Amino acid sequence: MSVMTEARQPRVRELAREAVALMLFSAVVSVGMALALLIAYGIGH
């Protein structure tokens, strides 16, 4: 009976995948906010 006392370190590939997902999410939110501001400016102007 072996009990794992320490957690497995994530692989570089997993870390890279998470970093790319975070960058993609950030880009989508930024573009969405920019479009929302442009639309709001167009409606109000």
MARBA-3410 file (N, C-alpha, C, O; in Angstrom, 1 decimal):
45
0.8,-1.2,0.0,0.0,0.0,0.0,0.9,1.2,0.0,1.5,1.6,1.0 ~ 1.0,1.9,-1.1,1.8,3.2,-1.2,0.8,4.4,-1.2,-0.1,4.4,-2.0 ~ 1.1,5.3,-0.4,0.3,6.5,-0.4,1.1,7.7,-1.0,2.3,7.9,-0.5 ~ 0.6,8.3,-1.9,1.3,9.5,-2.6,1.2,10.7,-1.6,0.1,11.2,-1.4 ~ 2.3,11.1,-1.1,2.3,12.3,-0.2,2.4,13.6,-0.8,2.0,14.6,-0.3
3.0,13.6,-2.0,3.2,14.9,-2.7,2.5,14.9,-4.0,2.4,13.9,-4.7 ~ 1.9,16.1,-4.4,1.2,16.1,-5.7,2.1,16.1,-6.9,3.3,16.6,-6.8 ~ 1.6,15.6,-8.0,2.4,15.5,-9.2,2.5,17.0,-9.8,1.6,17.7,-9.8 ~ 3.7,17.3,-10.2,4.0,18.6,-10.8,3.4,18.6,-12.2,3.5,17.6,-12.9 ~ 2.7,19.7,-12.6,2.1,19.7,-14.0,3.2,19.7,-15.0,4.3,20.3,-14.8
3.0,19.1,-16.1,3.9,19.1,-17.2,4.0,20.4,-17.9,3.0,21.2,-17.8 ~ 5.1,20.7,-18.6,5.2,21.9,-19.3,4.1,22.1,-20.4,3.6,23.2,-20.6 ~ 3.7,21.0,-21.0,2.7,21.0,-22.0,1.4,21.5,-21.4,0.6,22.3,-22.0 ~ 1.1,21.0,-20.2,-0.2,21.4,-19.5,-0.1,22.9,-19.1,-1.1,23.6,-19.3 ~ 1.0,23.3,-18.7,1.2,24.7,-18.3,1.0,25.6,-19.5,0.4,26.7,-19.5
1.6,25.2,-20.6,1.5,26.0,-21.9,0.1,26.0,-22.4,-0.4,27.1,-22.8 ~ -0.6,24.9,-22.3,-2.0,24.9,-22.7,-2.9,25.9,-21.8,-3.7,26.6,-22.4 ~ -2.6,25.9,-20.5,-3.3,26.8,-19.7,-3.0,28.2,-20.0,-3.9,29.1,-20.0 ~ -1.7,28.5,-20.3,-1.3,29.9,-20.6,-2.0,30.4,-21.9,-2.4,31.5,-22.0 ~ -2.0,29.5,-22.9,-2.7,29.8,-24.2,-4.1,30.1,-24.0,-4.7,31.0,-24.6
-4.8,29.2,-23.2,-6.2,29.4,-22.9,-6.5,30.7,-22.2,-7.4,31.4,-22.5 ~ -5.6,31.1,-21.3,-5.8,32.4,-20.6,-5.6,33.6,-21.5,-6.3,34.5,-21.5 ~ -4.6,33.5,-22.4,-4.3,34.5,-23.4,-5.5,34.7,-24.3,-5.9,35.8,-24.7 ~ -6.0,33.5,-24.8,-7.2,33.6,-25.7,-8.4,34.2,-25.0,-9.1,35.0,-25.6 ~ -8.7,33.8,-23.8,-9.8,34.3,-23.0,-9.6,35.9,-22.9,-10.6,36.6,-23.1
-8.4,36.3,-22.5,-8.1,37.7,-22.4,-8.3,38.5,-23.7,-8.9,39.6,-23.7 ~ -7.9,37.9,-24.8,-8.0,38.6,-26.1,-9.5,38.7,-26.5,-9.9,39.7,-27.0 ~ -10.3,37.6,-26.2,-11.7,37.6,-26.5,-12.4,38.7,-25.7,-13.3,39.4,-26.2 ~ -12.1,38.8,-24.4,-12.8,39.8,-23.6,-12.4,41.2,-24.0,-13.2,42.1,-24.0 ~ -11.1,41.4,-24.3,-10.6,42.7,-24.8,-11.3,43.1,-26.1,-11.8,44.3,-26.2
-11.4,42.3,-27.0,-12.0,42.6,-28.3,-13.5,42.8,-28.1,-14.1,43.8,-28.7 ~ -14.1,42.0,-27.2,-15.6,42.2,-26.9,-15.8,43.5,-26.3,-16.8,44.2,-26.6 ~ -15.0,43.9,-25.4,-15.2,45.2,-24.7,-14.9,46.4,-25.7,-15.7,47.4,-25.6 ~ -13.9,46.2,-26.5,-13.7,47.3,-27.5,-14.9,47.4,-28.5,-15.3,48.6,-28.8 ~ -15.4,46.3,-28.9,-16.6,46.4,-29.8,-17.8,47.0,-29.1,-18.5,47.8,-29.7
-18.0,46.6,-27.8,-19.1,47.2,-27.1,-18.9,48.7,-26.9,-19.9,49.5,-27.0 ~ -17.7,49.2,-26.7,-17.5,50.6,-26.6,-17.7,51.3,-27.9,-18.3,52.4,-27.9 ~ -17.2,50.7,-29.0,-17.5,51.3,-30.3,-19.0,51.4,-30.6,-19.4,52.4,-31.2 ~ -19.7,50.3,-30.3,-21.1,50.3,-30.6,-21.8,51.4,-29.7,-22.7,52.1,-30.2 ~ -21.4,51.4,-28.4,-22.0,52.4,-27.5,-21.7,53.8,-28.0,-22.6,54.7,-27.9
-20.5,54.1,-28.5,-20.1,55.4,-29.0,-21.0,55.7,-30.3,-21.4,56.8,-30.5 ~ -21.1,54.7,-31.1,-21.9,54.9,-32.4,-23.3,55.2,-32.1,-23.9,56.0,-32.8 ~ -23.9,54.5,-31.1,-25.3,54.8,-30.8,-25.5,56.1,-30.1,-26.5,56.9,-30.4 ~ -24.6,56.5,-29.3,-24.7,57.8,-28.6,-24.3,59.0,-29.4,-24.6,60.1,-29.0 ~ -23.6,58.8,-30.5,-23.0,59.9,-31.2,-24.0,60.3,-32.3,-23.7,61.2,-33.0
END
